[in-house]
Amino acid sequence: MPIKIAVLKEIAEGERRVAIDPSVAERLDKLGASISIQTQAGTASGFPDEKYEKAQIAASIKDTLQNADITLKVQPPTLAEVDDIPDGTLLISFIQAHSNKALVERLANKNITTLAMELVPRITRAQAMDALSSQATVAGYKATLIAAQLAPKLFPMLTTAAGTLRPAKVVIIGAGVAGLQAIATARRLGAQVEAYDIRPDAKEQVESLGAKLIDTGVNAAGEGGYARELTDEEKQQQAEALAKHLTKADAVVSTAAIPGRPAPKIITQSMVEAMPAGSVIVDLAAETGGNCELTQPGKTIEHAGVVISGPLNLASQAPLHASEMYAKNLLNLLSLFIVDGEINMDLEDAVIDGCLLTHQGHVHHEPTRTLLGISPSAEKEDTAPVIEETNVDQPMFLAQPENGEADDLKRINGIGPVLEAKLHELGIFHFKQIAEFTDEDIARIDQFLNFKGRIQREEWVSQAKKIVGDE
């Protein structure tokens, strides 16, 4: 009997996306899956029921979920939707676990295996599954269009019979995926663009799009491509540098975010009051509190002559393309473990382990457990994959950690407490050791611990090099 994949209609207010588009439904059919889609699930995205030729259209949520093995969604399910999902099955969706403790606990209690799309690790192999990035692309584009619409002046320089109009000056805060798309869109609209980002590696990306990076003198590179939180002294330094540029800005698009935490406050009330009358701020971080102190999520307000917009769920404003990209993210993730029409999930896979939120009745994702204060039903060591040693001679590296302190090797995706202890037994205590692994080192460790290519598969060396470089 083929795997049954259920696709629910989104019921969150204003949500127009759908988890699967017709082309991906067809590709899942070729993987040996049976697709059941709730009626009108894709209508708001531009995909009426008749477009899903390879899917069965179900009249209700209960019909859609009947005998389902996998449930796909965009927005976090409501508790009522979770109650309808069959116990012991698989759910793939955005969950926003950091602010949904009741939902996470309900999923665990129903023994639902949950892959949270916001937790897909930022590693090279997972780029095609990175839904945060795909949806941020849409949000960055739309935010810039909102800024252009709200601004009292045109973005491009125009030479007319009535004289020359100078181009608008736009500042983009944050040069992640959304910020880079905002830069590119503002440039295409003809604006002069400056970008603000406290990660040093952002300079080359910003300049490649024709914008200029504001130099603050602060280096706040963090894990996973995100900026870390700043110290009070660093906040003051960056604020002073940014404030000078905001006094000349016609429009600001702010995109700075830290996963699982409130958005950093970057634009203060005093900065807003020093901006030119008629200037505009579009705060993409409004959903997590906003980068501007005055942002009101979901509203557009005016303060001291400055318009401040806090739009929510911008990706849903371009639902067709946003759904197409999200569907391909899901397809690439599903392709990791749907083999010959069967679910064969490798929990040791760095991508699966990174986004596995709940499994076998407990919260698997340790950072979420810690953040929400959830007690696991079993210790992580109890559920960690067994490491089988072989008869191969044990490879040895350093005998003791340098200066008596070992690095937290668990920062590398794929290394948990059990494996970290095993690496310590081999004399591996520091990221720089892993960053300097030779092919021979990898082969020896791989053979001794029977890893079957795990070090290469989870990209330990490149992860370690990035950590060492950032430090």
SEDRENNU-100338 format. One record per residue (C-alpha): residue number from 1; residue in one letter; x, y, z. Coordinates in steps of 0.2 Angstrom, whole numbers, plus 5000, padded with zeros to 4 digits. Layout:
residues N
<NUM "A" <X Y Z>>
...
//
This chain:
residues 471
<1 "M" <5000 5000 5000>>
<2 "P" <5008 5017 4995>>
<3 "I" <5012 5031 5007>>
<4 "K" <4998 5043 5010>>
<5 "I" <5002 5061 5011>>
<6 "A" <4989 5073 5017>>
<7 "V" <4989 5092 5012>>
<8 "L" <4978 5103 5023>>
<9 "K" <4970 5119 5018>>
<10 "E" <4978 5133 5028>>
<11 "I" <4966 5142 5040>>
<12 "A" <4977 5155 5048>>
<13 "E" <4970 5172 5045>>
<14 "G" <4977 5180 5029>>
<15 "E" <4987 5164 5024>>
<16 "R" <4985 5161 5006>>
<17 "R" <4999 5148 5003>>
<18 "V" <4998 5130 5001>>
<19 "A" <5011 5116 5006>>
<20 "I" <5011 5107 4989>>
<21 "D" <5008 5114 4971>>
<22 "P" <5002 5103 4957>>
<23 "S" <5020 5100 4949>>
<24 "V" <5027 5094 4966>>
<25 "A" <5011 5083 4969>>
<26 "E" <5015 5075 4952>>
<27 "R" <5033 5072 4957>>
<28 "L" <5028 5064 4974>>
<29 "D" <5016 5053 4964>>
<30 "K" <5031 5046 4955>>
<31 "L" <5040 5043 4971>>
<32 "G" <5026 5031 4975>>
<33 "A" <5015 5042 4987>>
<34 "S" <4997 5044 4986>>
<35 "I" <4992 5062 4988>>
<36 "S" <4976 5068 4997>>
<37 "I" <4972 5087 4997>>
<38 "Q" <4959 5096 5006>>
<39 "T" <4947 5104 4994>>
<40 "Q" <4952 5122 4989>>
<41 "A" <4968 5121 4998>>
<42 "G" <4977 5128 4984>>
<43 "T" <4964 5140 4977>>
<44 "A" <4971 5156 4985>>
<45 "S" <4988 5152 4979>>
<46 "G" <4982 5151 4961>>
<47 "F" <4980 5132 4961>>
<48 "P" <4962 5127 4959>>
<49 "D" <4957 5109 4963>>
<50 "E" <4957 5103 4945>>
<51 "K" <4975 5108 4943>>
<52 "Y" <4980 5093 4955>>
<53 "E" <4978 5079 4942>>
<54 "K" <4989 5067 4953>>
<55 "A" <4980 5070 4969>>
<56 "Q" <4963 5065 4977>>
<57 "I" <4953 5080 4983>>
<58 "A" <4945 5077 5000>>
<59 "A" <4930 5086 5006>>
<60 "S" <4935 5089 5024>>
<61 "I" <4950 5089 5035>>
<62 "K" <4945 5072 5042>>
<63 "D" <4943 5064 5025>>
<64 "T" <4960 5072 5020>>
<65 "L" <4969 5064 5035>>
<66 "Q" <4961 5047 5035>>
<67 "N" <4974 5034 5035>>
<68 "A" <4987 5048 5032>>
<69 "D" <5006 5043 5035>>
<70 "I" <5012 5061 5032>>
<71 "T" <5004 5078 5035>>
<72 "L" <5010 5093 5026>>
<73 "K" <5006 5111 5031>>
<74 "V" <5013 5129 5030>>
<75 "Q" <5008 5137 5046>>
<76 "P" <5009 5129 5063>>
<77 "P" <4993 5117 5065>>
<78 "T" <4980 5122 5078>>
<79 "L" <4978 5111 5093>>
<80 "A" <4961 5105 5085>>
<81 "E" <4971 5101 5069>>
<82 "V" <4984 5091 5079>>
<83 "D" <4969 5081 5087>>
<84 "D" <4964 5076 5069>>
<85 "I" <4981 5070 5064>>
<86 "P" <4983 5052 5066>>
<87 "D" <4993 5046 5081>>
<88 "G" <5011 5040 5077>>
<89 "T" <5012 5048 5060>>
<90 "L" <5023 5062 5052>>
<91 "L" <5020 5080 5052>>
<92 "I" <5031 5093 5042>>
<93 "S" <5027 5111 5044>>
<94 "F" <5033 5127 5051>>
<95 "I" <5030 5125 5070>>
<96 "Q" <5038 5141 5078>>
<97 "A" <5041 5130 5093>>
<98 "H" <5049 5144 5103>>
<99 "S" <5032 5152 5106>>
<100 "N" <5021 5137 5105>>
<101 "K" <5024 5126 5120>>
<102 "A" <5006 5119 5121>>
<103 "L" <5008 5114 5103>>
<104 "V" <5024 5105 5105>>
<105 "E" <5018 5096 5120>>
<106 "R" <5002 5090 5111>>
<107 "L" <5013 5084 5096>>
<108 "A" <5024 5074 5108>>
<109 "N" <5009 5067 5118>>
<110 "K" <5001 5061 5102>>
<111 "N" <5017 5052 5097>>
<112 "I" <5018 5062 5081>>
<113 "T" <5035 5064 5073>>
<114 "T" <5037 5082 5068>>
<115 "L" <5050 5090 5056>>
<116 "A" <5049 5109 5059>>
<117 "M" <5054 5118 5044>>
<118 "E" <5061 5133 5053>>
<119 "L" <5074 5121 5061>>
<120 "V" <5081 5115 5045>>
<121 "P" <5100 5117 5048>>
<122 "R" <5110 5130 5038>>
<123 "I" <5122 5118 5030>>
<124 "T" <5126 5117 5011>>
<125 "R" <5117 5100 5009>>
<126 "A" <5101 5107 5016>>
<127 "Q" <5100 5123 5005>>
<128 "A" <5087 5116 4994>>
<129 "M" <5076 5112 5009>>
<130 "D" <5078 5129 5018>>
<131 "A" <5061 5136 5018>>
<132 "L" <5066 5151 5029>>
<133 "S" <5077 5157 5015>>
<134 "S" <5064 5153 5001>>
<135 "Q" <5050 5163 5010>>
<136 "A" <5062 5177 5015>>
<137 "T" <5066 5180 4997>>
<138 "V" <5047 5184 4994>>
<139 "A" <5046 5194 5010>>
<140 "G" <5062 5205 5006>>
<141 "Y" <5055 5209 4988>>
<142 "K" <5037 5213 4995>>
<143 "A" <5044 5224 5009>>
<144 "T" <5053 5235 4997>>
<145 "L" <5038 5237 4986>>
<146 "I" <5028 5243 5002>>
<147 "A" <5042 5255 5006>>
<148 "A" <5041 5262 4988>>
<149 "Q" <5022 5263 4989>>
<150 "L" <5022 5272 5006>>
<151 "A" <5036 5284 5002>>
<152 "P" <5031 5302 4996>>
<153 "K" <5045 5302 4983>>
<154 "L" <5049 5291 4968>>
<155 "F" <5064 5279 4970>>
<156 "P" <5073 5281 4953>>
<157 "M" <5082 5297 4947>>
<158 "L" <5071 5304 4933>>
<159 "T" <5075 5318 4920>>
<160 "T" <5059 5327 4915>>
<161 "A" <5054 5343 4906>>
<162 "A" <5050 5349 4924>>
<163 "G" <5067 5346 4930>>
<164 "T" <5078 5331 4937>>
<165 "L" <5072 5321 4952>>
<166 "R" <5085 5314 4963>>
<167 "P" <5084 5295 4967>>
<168 "A" <5078 5290 4984>>
<169 "K" <5090 5285 4998>>
<170 "V" <5086 5268 5005>>
<171 "V" <5094 5259 5020>>
<172 "I" <5092 5240 5021>>
<173 "I" <5095 5234 5039>>
<174 "G" <5101 5216 5039>>
<175 "A" <5109 5207 5024>>
<176 "G" <5102 5190 5026>>
<177 "V" <5091 5182 5012>>
<178 "A" <5077 5195 5015>>
<179 "G" <5089 5209 5016>>
<180 "L" <5099 5205 5000>>
<181 "Q" <5082 5203 4991>>
<182 "A" <5077 5220 4997>>
<183 "I" <5093 5227 4991>>
<184 "A" <5092 5220 4974>>
<185 "T" <5074 5226 4973>>
<186 "A" <5078 5243 4978>>
<187 "R" <5092 5244 4966>>
<188 "R" <5081 5238 4952>>
<189 "L" <5069 5252 4957>>
<190 "G" <5083 5264 4954>>
<191 "A" <5086 5270 4972>>
<192 "Q" <5103 5273 4980>>
<193 "V" <5105 5259 4993>>
<194 "E" <5115 5257 5009>>
<195 "A" <5115 5242 5019>>
<196 "Y" <5118 5239 5037>>
<197 "D" <5124 5222 5044>>
<198 "I" <5136 5218 5058>>
<199 "R" <5143 5202 5050>>
<200 "P" <5159 5206 5041>>
<201 "D" <5156 5193 5028>>
<202 "A" <5141 5203 5022>>
<203 "K" <5151 5216 5014>>
<204 "E" <5155 5206 4998>>
<205 "Q" <5137 5201 4996>>
<206 "V" <5131 5219 4998>>
<207 "E" <5143 5226 4986>>
<208 "S" <5140 5213 4973>>
<209 "L" <5122 5220 4972>>
<210 "G" <5128 5238 4969>>
<211 "A" <5125 5244 4987>>
<212 "K" <5137 5251 5000>>
<213 "L" <5139 5243 5017>>
<214 "I" <5138 5255 5032>>
<215 "D" <5154 5252 5043>>
<216 "T" <5150 5251 5061>>
<217 "G" <5166 5243 5067>>
<218 "V" <5156 5229 5076>>
<219 "N" <5159 5211 5071>>
<220 "A" <5144 5200 5077>>
<221 "A" <5145 5185 5066>>
<222 "G" <5135 5171 5074>>
<223 "E" <5131 5153 5071>>
<224 "G" <5120 5147 5056>>
<225 "G" <5123 5163 5046>>
<226 "Y" <5114 5174 5059>>
<227 "A" <5121 5188 5069>>
<228 "R" <5124 5185 5087>>
<229 "E" <5116 5196 5101>>
<230 "L" <5127 5212 5104>>
<231 "T" <5134 5218 5121>>
<232 "D" <5128 5234 5127>>
<233 "E" <5144 5243 5122>>
<234 "E" <5143 5236 5104>>
<235 "K" <5124 5241 5103>>
<236 "Q" <5129 5259 5107>>
<237 "Q" <5143 5259 5094>>
<238 "Q" <5132 5252 5080>>
<239 "A" <5118 5263 5085>>
<240 "E" <5129 5279 5084>>
<241 "A" <5135 5273 5066>>
<242 "L" <5118 5269 5060>>
<243 "A" <5109 5285 5067>>
<244 "K" <5120 5296 5055>>
<245 "H" <5114 5287 5040>>
<246 "L" <5096 5286 5045>>
<247 "T" <5095 5305 5046>>
<248 "K" <5097 5305 5027>>
<249 "A" <5086 5290 5023>>
<250 "D" <5070 5292 5013>>
<251 "A" <5066 5273 5016>>
<252 "V" <5072 5260 5028>>
<253 "V" <5068 5241 5026>>
<254 "S" <5073 5232 5042>>
<255 "T" <5075 5213 5042>>
<256 "A" <5086 5208 5056>>
<257 "A" <5081 5192 5066>>
<258 "I" <5088 5180 5078>>
<259 "P" <5080 5162 5077>>
<260 "G" <5069 5158 5092>>
<261 "R" <5071 5175 5100>>
<262 "P" <5063 5192 5100>>
<263 "A" <5070 5203 5086>>
<264 "P" <5084 5215 5091>>
<265 "K" <5079 5233 5094>>
<266 "I" <5090 5243 5082>>
<267 "I" <5080 5258 5077>>
<268 "T" <5076 5269 5093>>
<269 "Q" <5063 5282 5095>>
<270 "S" <5076 5295 5095>>
<271 "M" <5083 5289 5078>>
<272 "V" <5065 5289 5071>>
<273 "E" <5063 5307 5077>>
<274 "A" <5079 5312 5068>>
<275 "M" <5073 5305 5052>>
<276 "P" <5067 5317 5038>>
<277 "A" <5048 5320 5038>>
<278 "G" <5039 5309 5025>>
<279 "S" <5052 5295 5027>>
<280 "V" <5046 5277 5029>>
<281 "I" <5051 5262 5039>>
<282 "V" <5045 5244 5034>>
<283 "D" <5049 5233 5048>>
<284 "L" <5050 5215 5042>>
<285 "A" <5054 5209 5060>>
<286 "A" <5037 5214 5066>>
<287 "E" <5031 5196 5069>>
<288 "T" <5044 5194 5083>>
<289 "G" <5043 5211 5091>>
<290 "G" <5051 5222 5077>>
<291 "N" <5068 5230 5075>>
<292 "C" <5060 5247 5078>>
<293 "E" <5055 5252 5096>>
<294 "L" <5039 5260 5089>>
<295 "T" <5033 5246 5077>>
<296 "Q" <5016 5239 5080>>
<297 "P" <5014 5222 5072>>
<298 "G" <5001 5222 5058>>
<299 "K" <4999 5241 5058>>
<300 "T" <5005 5256 5049>>
<301 "I" <5007 5271 5060>>
<302 "E" <5015 5288 5059>>
<303 "H" <5027 5296 5072>>
<304 "A" <5035 5313 5071>>
<305 "G" <5031 5313 5052>>
<306 "V" <5039 5296 5049>>
<307 "V" <5028 5281 5043>>
<308 "I" <5031 5265 5051>>
<309 "S" <5024 5249 5044>>
<310 "G" <5024 5232 5053>>
<311 "P" <5018 5220 5040>>
<312 "L" <5015 5202 5045>>
<313 "N" <5017 5186 5034>>
<314 "L" <5023 5195 5018>>
<315 "A" <5027 5178 5010>>
<316 "S" <5008 5175 5009>>
<317 "Q" <5006 5191 4998>>
<318 "A" <5014 5182 4983>>
<319 "P" <5006 5165 4987>>
<320 "L" <5009 5157 4970>>
<321 "H" <5028 5158 4970>>
<322 "A" <5030 5157 4988>>
<323 "S" <5020 5140 4988>>
<324 "E" <5030 5134 4973>>
<325 "M" <5046 5137 4982>>
<326 "Y" <5040 5130 4999>>
<327 "A" <5033 5114 4990>>
<328 "K" <5050 5111 4982>>
<329 "N" <5058 5113 4999>>
<330 "L" <5046 5100 5006>>
<331 "L" <5050 5088 4991>>
<332 "N" <5068 5089 4993>>
<333 "L" <5066 5085 5012>>
<334 "L" <5054 5071 5008>>
<335 "S" <5066 5064 4995>>
<336 "L" <5079 5060 5009>>
<337 "F" <5068 5047 5017>>
<338 "I" <5055 5041 5004>>
<339 "V" <5063 5027 4996>>
<340 "D" <5054 5015 4984>>
<341 "G" <5038 5021 4991>>
<342 "E" <5042 5018 5009>>
<343 "I" <5047 5029 5023>>
<344 "N" <5065 5025 5028>>
<345 "M" <5071 5040 5040>>
<346 "D" <5089 5040 5045>>
<347 "L" <5089 5049 5062>>
<348 "E" <5108 5051 5061>>
<349 "D" <5106 5062 5045>>
<350 "A" <5112 5079 5050>>
<351 "V" <5097 5087 5041>>
<352 "I" <5084 5076 5049>>
<353 "D" <5092 5077 5066>>
<354 "G" <5093 5096 5065>>
<355 "C" <5074 5098 5061>>
<356 "L" <5067 5084 5071>>
<357 "L" <5056 5092 5084>>
<358 "T" <5046 5078 5092>>
<359 "H" <5049 5059 5090>>
<360 "Q" <5043 5044 5099>>
<361 "G" <5033 5053 5112>>
<362 "H" <5046 5066 5117>>
<363 "V" <5054 5083 5112>>
<364 "H" <5069 5078 5102>>
<365 "H" <5076 5095 5099>>
<366 "E" <5086 5099 5114>>
<367 "P" <5087 5119 5112>>
<368 "T" <5068 5119 5111>>
<369 "R" <5067 5108 5127>>
<370 "T" <5078 5120 5136>>
<371 "L" <5070 5136 5129>>
<372 "L" <5052 5130 5134>>
<373 "G" <5057 5121 5150>>
<374 "I" <5050 5105 5144>>
<375 "S" <5057 5089 5153>>
<376 "P" <5060 5075 5140>>
<377 "S" <5052 5058 5143>>
<378 "A" <5069 5051 5140>>
<379 "E" <5087 5057 5141>>
<380 "K" <5095 5062 5125>>
<381 "E" <5108 5048 5128>>
<382 "D" <5094 5035 5129>>
<383 "T" <5088 5040 5111>>
<384 "A" <5105 5043 5103>>
<385 "P" <5111 5032 5089>>
<386 "V" <5122 5018 5095>>
<387 "I" <5140 5020 5091>>
<388 "E" <5147 5003 5086>>
<389 "E" <5166 5002 5088>>
<390 "T" <5175 4990 5077>>
<391 "N" <5191 4980 5080>>
<392 "V" <5201 4993 5071>>
<393 "D" <5215 5001 5081>>
<394 "Q" <5209 5016 5090>>
<395 "P" <5215 5033 5082>>
<396 "M" <5222 5045 5095>>
<397 "F" <5224 5064 5094>>
<398 "L" <5228 5076 5108>>
<399 "A" <5229 5068 5125>>
<400 "Q" <5222 5083 5135>>
<401 "P" <5212 5098 5130>>
<402 "E" <5222 5114 5128>>
<403 "N" <5222 5125 5144>>
<404 "G" <5211 5112 5153>>
<405 "E" <5195 5117 5143>>
<406 "A" <5187 5108 5129>>
<407 "D" <5176 5117 5115>>
<408 "D" <5158 5113 5115>>
<409 "L" <5158 5101 5100>>
<410 "K" <5139 5099 5101>>
<411 "R" <5139 5116 5091>>
<412 "I" <5142 5105 5076>>
<413 "N" <5126 5099 5069>>
<414 "G" <5127 5080 5071>>
<415 "I" <5137 5079 5087>>
<416 "G" <5127 5076 5103>>
<417 "P" <5133 5072 5121>>
<418 "V" <5136 5054 5118>>
<419 "L" <5147 5057 5102>>
<420 "E" <5156 5071 5110>>
<421 "A" <5161 5060 5124>>
<422 "K" <5167 5047 5112>>
<423 "L" <5177 5060 5103>>
<424 "H" <5185 5066 5119>>
<425 "E" <5191 5048 5122>>
<426 "L" <5200 5049 5105>>
<427 "G" <5208 5065 5111>>
<428 "I" <5198 5077 5100>>
<429 "F" <5193 5092 5111>>
<430 "H" <5193 5107 5099>>
<431 "F" <5185 5114 5084>>
<432 "K" <5202 5118 5076>>
<433 "Q" <5206 5099 5077>>
<434 "I" <5191 5094 5067>>
<435 "A" <5194 5109 5055>>
<436 "E" <5211 5102 5051>>
<437 "F" <5206 5084 5049>>
<438 "T" <5215 5076 5034>>
<439 "D" <5206 5063 5023>>
<440 "E" <5217 5050 5032>>
<441 "D" <5210 5056 5049>>
<442 "I" <5192 5055 5043>>
<443 "A" <5195 5038 5036>>
<444 "R" <5202 5031 5053>>
<445 "I" <5189 5039 5064>>
<446 "D" <5175 5033 5051>>
<447 "Q" <5182 5015 5051>>
<448 "F" <5185 5014 5070>>
<449 "L" <5167 5021 5075>>
<450 "N" <5159 5013 5060>>
<451 "F" <5152 5030 5054>>
<452 "K" <5149 5025 5036>>
<453 "G" <5154 5042 5029>>
<454 "R" <5145 5052 5043>>
<455 "I" <5159 5065 5045>>
<456 "Q" <5158 5070 5026>>
<457 "R" <5139 5068 5026>>
<458 "E" <5136 5080 5040>>
<459 "E" <5150 5092 5034>>
<460 "W" <5159 5092 5051>>
<461 "V" <5175 5099 5044>>
<462 "S" <5167 5114 5035>>
<463 "Q" <5156 5117 5050>>
<464 "A" <5171 5117 5061>>
<465 "K" <5181 5129 5049>>
<466 "K" <5166 5141 5050>>
<467 "I" <5166 5141 5069>>
<468 "V" <5185 5144 5070>>
<469 "G" <5184 5157 5057>>
<470 "D" <5170 5166 5066>>
<471 "E" <5180 5166 5083>>
//
